């Protein structure tokens, strides 16, 4: 009975703290700026890249928690060049990057005073790649977002969840108070040592989603600390639920908002800015055998589909252990960049249009301009369910050729010059 009362009081305190969160003016402005960016690059990179089997290799191959860290002794990304990375991402049309500072294996890809298990103190490379990336982002004008794992397969004080149970780890030293303080000290370093950080991107909450007693991650305290250190910093958590109080964006994994083909994105869509993270192939971290890359056309259509659903696309790149970006990834980034140079006006700074997504495509909107993105249509005419009195004129975005508009009581029929071909035929509709 006493335990039940204590649990109730703890949960009540957490709910009360969450309810008190009121985003600052700077935070609200940051949310709007985030929505305007529309396209970001996710970077999954760590010592797991050396094994070429994805970022979950430690868990999936049941690698011993004492043996796995020896990988750090051979990690030397001699071809890593932060400026080349950031310039390539900028050329691709990305406006921000999200970098994995610490993944589930617990290795820190930045200089930290909390443990020697980091790229500066624990590898022969000895350089802070996050520092280089932060400086390069600052020079090129890209926004810096930082991924941080809530779970850790190696630290003895992390309370074991449903993963990491076959790594030989003892279970008698679990102590969430200790682990919680470790995380907060690292987050403080990230938010004080690397300049302006525009988002903290959490992952791993789901490691305890099967606990009989709900696990208290003490997110209220952690979120409050982040907002105190950098009030404009956005917080997102990849927990696959609708956002909790204190969070500033809502994320979806491998699916656009409203879709759930992958099985992780069935949550309701909230009112916060939205983001979909997506792999180029089948893995987040470098996988030497995975050559099943999605086509550039498909990725462009995902970017357009995200924008039409009022969301950003966060497209993943898994660098090789030597620090180079895979050739296949670079080819696709170049194709996306070429498309964005011609059509970015219909994506950047827009919101989802007044016409909801359909099988034929989506709409984006900026003021009284509606961009109709036709992704899949086998006819030369398209009906838009909008009030006919709202439409002034229409033309193709590329070439500005006029498009016929036939009005009816139920909407307007766009009469295209020809059956749409290619990755995306865009019609620019001027609204009254």
Helices and strands as residue ranges (DSSP letters): H 2-19, H 25-37, E 39-43, G 47-51, H 57-60, G 68-74, H 82-91, E 96-102, H 129-140, E 143-149, H 176-193, E 199-203, G 205-208, H 219-229, E 234-237, E 249-253, E 273-278, H 296-308, E 311-317, H 327-343, G 344-346, E 351-352, E 361-366, E 369-374, E 381-384, G 388-390, E 391-396, E 404-408, E 411-415, E 425-431
